[in-house]
Amino acid sequence: MATQPQLFGQSIKRREDPRLITGKGTYVDDVKLPGTTHAAFVRSPHAHARIKSIDTTAARNSKGVVAVYTGKDLVAGGVKPLPVGWLLPDIKIPPYNVLAVDKAGPLQDPDMF
């Protein structure tokens, strides 16, 4: 009877490692398909900062830009806030907009808790 190789406690040579560690692997980010559109998000460097205005002029005028959206643009376009947390009865859950509208930070209204 042939003996089975012992796998537990032993190093196993992975077949994909040589191409990945030598820079010859293909990652999802390496795949370029015609017509692909990319997205970029700008985050506030200040927690819970009030948003007075956002100047999107430079972004809109940049070569190759298809669209620029702010939180106010999405709300005006009818994008509804996402439910956050557990949907249990008697739990107060604040609306969470896809992009910040009036205030930067994790919650639009942290005083609701």
TORZA-316099 format. One record per residue: residue in one letter; y, z, x of N, C-alpha, C in turn. Coordinates in steps of 0.001 Angstrom, whole numbers, padded with zeros to 6 digits, always signed. Layout:
BEGIN
AYZXYZXYZX
...
END
This chain:
BEGIN
M-001174+000000+000841+000000+000000+000000+001248+000000+000894
A+002219-000863+000571+003437-000961+001372+004326+000242+001115
T+004971+000708+002157+005870+001848+001993+007230+001352+001519
Q+007806+002100+000622+009129+001784+000089+010185+002286+001076
P+011262+001508+001271+012326+002004+002145+013011+003206+001494
Q+013354+004177+002317+014044+005364+001803+015531+005034+001676
L+016078+005145+000465+017473+004796+000222+018386+006006+000236
F+017923+007134-000242+018777+008312-000298+018996+008859+001101
G+020266+009127+001427+020596+009670+002735+020691+008621+003827
Q+020538+007360+003476+020586+006280+004460+021801+005389+004193
S+022365+004845+005256+023446+003873+005100+022856+002569+004593
I+023549+001949+003671+023109+000663+003137+024151-000372+003522
K+023705-001414+004188+024626-002471+004587+025025-003278+003356
R+026327-003315+003103+026829-004076+001961+027102-005506+002396
R+026660-006451+001595+026784-007865+001952+028230-008359+001905
E+029059-007736+001057+030422-008242+000900+031375-007729+001971
D+031008-006675+002696+031936-006073+003652+032465-007023+004730
P+031629-007790+005418+032168-008634+006496+033306-009546+006044
R+033174-010207+004892+034248-011110+004473+035493-010340+004031
L+035316-009150+003468+036472-008380+003019+037239-007785+004196
I+036541-007246+005180+037236-006581+006288+037727-007562+007352
T+037318-008811+007270+037820-009813+008216+038880-010712+007585
G+039290-010383+006360+040347-011148+005708+039883-012450+005083
K+038582-012628+004925+038060-013869+004350+037635-013712+002896
G+037854-012521+002329+037474-012283+000946+038514-012836-000004
T+038132-013039-001245+039064-013487-002278+039250-012355-003271
Y+040484-011943-003432+040835-010894-004382+041501-011542-005595
V+041589-010821-006696+042206-011363-007913+043619-011841-007620
D+044362-011093-006786+045737-011480-006472+045806-012778-005666
D+044703-013162-005047+044662-014407-004274+044479-015640-005147
V+044060-015468-006371+043781-016595-007258+045100-017072-007869
K+045454-018302-007583+046695-018894-008096+046331-020024-009048
L+046609-019823-010320+046317-020848-011324+047613-021527-011745
P+047575-022824-012016+048786-023521-012457+049302-022919-013765
G+050612-022762-013837+051228-022254-015056+051188-020741-015208
T+050704-020041-014201+050635-018582-014286+052042-017996-014259
T+052298-017063-015132+053571-016363-015176+053341-014930-014728
H+054220-014417-013898+054108-013052-013391+055151-012173-014055
A+054911-010882-014057+055862-009929-014621+056281-008932-013543
A+057520-008498-013606+058028-007461-012709+058759-006445-013566
F+058567-005178-013249+059210-004103-013996+060115-003325-013056
V+061304-002995-013524+062230-002194-012732+062247-000800-013336
R+061966+000186-012488+061947+001573-012952+063199+002295-012482
S+063635+003254-013255+064808+004034-012888+064478+004964-011724
P+065362+005057-010757+065148+006018-009668+065541+007433-010081
H+066032+007589-011314+066512+008892-011787+065740+009321-013035
A+065109+010482-012965+064353+010994-014114+065293+011367-015250
H+064963+010984-016449+065683+011326-017674+067154+010895-017653
A+067460+009846-016889+068834+009347-016835+069181+008629-018134
R+070388+008815-018589+070866+008089-019773+071153+006647-019364
I+070708+005704-020162+070941+004287-019884+072201+003876-020629
K+073256+003613-019877+074516+003180-020492+074536+001660-020651
S+074059+000958-019622+073995-000503-019697+073032-001008-018633
I+072546-002212-018840+071680-002875-017866+072218-004283-017689
D+072600-004607-016472+073116-005939-016177+071946-006823-015741
T+071571-007740-016585+070426-008622-016309+070861-010001-015803
T+072149-010171-015527+072686-011482-015141+071975-012062-013922
A+071857-011285-012853+071239-011796-011618+069782-012180-011866
A+069077-011375-012617+067668-011669-012898+067546-012945-013733
R+068361-013061-014767+068298-014248-015635+068656-015534-014885
N+069520-015421-013874+069957-016601-013124+069077-016900-011916
S+068053-016111-011691+067169-016328-010547+066235-017506-010809
K+065940-018255-009750+065076-019435-009854+063685-019037-010331
G+063169-019763-011303+061814-019555-011788+061655-018474-012842
V+062710-017754-013156+062610-016686-014154+062493-017307-015543
V+061479-016883-016282+061230-017407-017619+061973-016574-018658
A+061953-015251-018496+062609-014373-019468+062890-013022-018819
V+063898-012338-019353+064235-010979-018926+064398-010156-020193
Y+063701-009027-020254+063772-008161-021436+064147-006751-021035
T+064963-006126-021853+065247-004692-021715+064588-003995-022907
G+064580-002681-022872+064027-001923-023989+064739-002244-025295
K+066057-002375-025228+066822-002700-026441+066466-004081-026978
D+066191-005025-026074+065779-006373-026506+064473-006306-027292
L+063531-005511-026799+062233-005418-027466+062357-004756-028827
V+063141-003691-028910+063338-003004-030199+064007-003957-031189
A+065031-004672-030719+065728-005625-031592+064792-006749-032034
G+063810-007079-031201+062858-008131-031538+061707-007649-032407
G+061712-006365-032762+060697-005847-033669+059483-005213-033008
V+059516-005016-031690+058393-004357-031013+058439-002875-031354
K+057375-002390-031957+057312-000994-032412+056882-000067-031282
P+057288+001229-031340+056843+002201-030342+055323+002371-030376
L+054765+002756-029245+053328+002993-029140+052998+004418-029550
P+051854+004641-030184+051445+006020-030455+050998+006663-029139
V+051402+007894-028923+051046+008608-027703+050371+009907-028081
G+049282+010234-027440+048582+011488-027714+047515+011296-028765
W+047015+012386-029239+045956+012353-030237+046561+012247-031617
L+045988+011418-032420+046490+011253-033780+045808+012259-034689
L+046185+013517-034545+045636+014599-035349+046687+015049-036352
P+046247+015551-037491+047226+016008-038478+048054+017176-037939
D+049279+017248-038367+050208+018334-038029+050605+018381-036559
I+050429+017297-035821+050892+017263-034438+052090+016328-034386
K+053196+016842-033852+054415+016064-033739+054321+015180-032507
I+054334+013863-032683+054231+012933-031571+055491+012069-031546
P+056258+012160-030462+057484+011355-030402+057160+009881-030209
P+058051+008995-030641+057833+007577-030398+057946+007288-028904
Y+057149+006376-028412+057178+006006-026998+057361+004502-026926
N+058584+004086-026615+058872+002659-026543+058214+002040-025320
V+057875+000765-025421+057229+000050-024327+058111+000075-023078
L+059407-000118-023242+060392+000017-022163+061443+001020-022613
A+062024+001734-021662+063044+002731-021984+064218+002076-022705
V+064755+002784-023693+065862+002241-024480+067159+002967-024160
D+067220+004265-024431+068442+005032-024215+068353+005997-023043
K+067126+006323-022658+066932+007330-021621+065701+006982-020792
A+065847+007051-019479+064705+006806-018590+063852+008058-018532
G+062590+007901-018302+061721+009058-018172+060455+008883-018976
P+059538+009858-018893+058250+009712-019560+058332+009743-021071
L+059310+010449-021629+059447+010522-023088+060857+010144-023491
Q+060981+009499-024628+062296+009159-025106+063049+010384-025597
D+062322+011372-026104+062947+012596-026603+062061+013793-026267
P+062143+014316-025034+061276+015414-024631+061542+016712-025388
D+062668+016808-026110+062987+018029-026857+062165+018175-028129
M+061363+017155-028459+060581+017223-029686+059410+018193-029577
F+059079+018638-028365+057946+019553-028197+058392+020990-028181
END
